[in-house]
């Protein structure tokens, strides 16, 4: 209990996070008396169940010190140019912006997260890199880059994505997306609520795609709702595809009017036909930063703010799935009935109020109340509402109750010698729900503000704050929302593990192999790349990009951030024309020393600028002004897609390595 109380102060203000052993400080009563009363006020919120859940499932993220460079001296600007190879597209990329009804932050974030350049790892090899994008007119476009000749081959696929005839008038729509679960199949979403699965054959030879499945998995209020594809996979003779949509919140939330909805479809081959066997739905009330399949068959990894909840309004084509869903729903209803609270209670500094609701109208003659300074026994029609030792001392002569139809309101006056806050109405009774008294909460907040307020109060001498707010950057401002990494077991619908990363900015996520996506977060000034594993730690420090968190904070026009599989560099791509490459330090064999400190420099890290240009009719080259809509980082090349062209920037010449 003391540990949670100590965490209360730590979570309220980031500057207190490094204080040693806050809980022991509370035990030794070093905290001033007003603060003790405030801490005691919050005790009813912490239950033993909450504490055991955190202690058993929380994963602490700690960087590997051997991968950190405490002597990093910064990046040195290199003006060495990069060879750039380009190819024009016959038809522009189908880039979409939000519609009039897609005005929420979640809509904007979803659109901005889309990478229109889809890398095909199954069709790529050592000599070729293959990609897919979707052009205007819903044409699939295959892009192949030959590593040896350094030339592009671009051709439209014969497959045209089906779209509604009135697609230009529809407001609920997203960009069309494509995903490859293996070497022979592809999932395609048209952005209007229709998902298709294709047999692609050998994608290296541009075979004709054949549709083998067509579904509309997201139905909201009897209408088809749109979505995008996040990722897909093939595992244990099943195809899994993960979809994402933004839906209106069904109840008011401090997170906003919209929530994110994740749909997990499982597809199998049965009697030569593809069939959806299971649909899982997850609602996230906050912002989604990353979603990916875990290596385990039934698990998801979600990085987000807000709350996560499973919902069962998806329609499954499997009768067994329907029966299991109904059984689960009946069990939840039964559990809810058993755990329904019988009363609600609140308190102020001088009294305690409890409200009981009965099934029938209450009359005074049916009420039996036995009250002493330390105990209570209250019943209606011989049905005991509450009984036992009170949570504190009361004055029986000043206590009473009132009746209003089927409600009974109990008023208990606290004894003048015992005006502390109660943790329970009756000790050992879990049938009541504690409600915060607004006046008490306001008073507690004012008292707590003395110790945790972010605003600095001037003293009598008029001393001002000891820092300049203009020196703060966006990355230095703590987010209001709590952001967590959560490992979900979707088969059992439970949370397996979680890790709080609220104080660390998320820089980017990237797919580097055939497993879960990698997550890069800012820790101090560095960008730490984390790999999700099946081991007990669940997450492993994979690579470090020195000072990358600090660097990215200054890039206000950033569109994408990513890195290659060998983690030799990290790149920030802006919305137009420019990209910034930050290399890992290269080893220096000669004796190079810092002139100021005299310390020997072991390596030098370079930063380089890429300015996209292409041949022009009137001059040798012209600047590229079209929007950048896609990017893929390779070990030697950086591929950048604009609405009209595809570029390959040679960063490292393989022949010279």
Secondary structure, DSSP 8 states (H G I E B T S, - for coil): -HHHHHHHHHHH-GGGTT-S-HHHHHHTT-S-HHHHHHHHHTGGG--HHHHHHHHHHB------GGG--TT---EEEE----EEEEEE-SS-B------TT--SHHHHHHHHH--S-EE-TTT-BTTEEEEEEEETTTEEEEEEEETTTTEEEEEEEEEE----TTTTT-SS----EEE-SSSSEEEEE-SSS-EEEEE---GGGT---EEEEEE---EETTEE---EEEEEEEETTEEEEEEEEEEE-SS--TT-SEEEEEEEEEEEEETTEEEEEEEEEEEESS-EEEEEE-SSTTEEEEEEES-EEEE-----S-HHHHHHHHHHHHHHHHHHHHT--SEEEEE-SSEEEEEEE-SS---GGGEEEEE-SSEEEEEETTEEEEEEEBSS-B-GGG-EEEEETTEEEEEEEB-TT--S--S-SBTT--SEEE---HHHHHHHHHHHHHHH-SS----TT----SS-GGG--GGGS--SS-EEEEEEETTTTEEEEEEE-TTS-EEEEE--SSSS-EEEEEETTEEEEEEE-SSTT-EEEEEEETTHHHHHTT-TTEEEEEE-TT-SEEEEEESBSEEEEEE--EE--S--B-TTT--B--EEEEEEEEE-EEE-SSSSEEE--SBEEEEEE-SSEEEEEESSEEEEEESS-GGG-
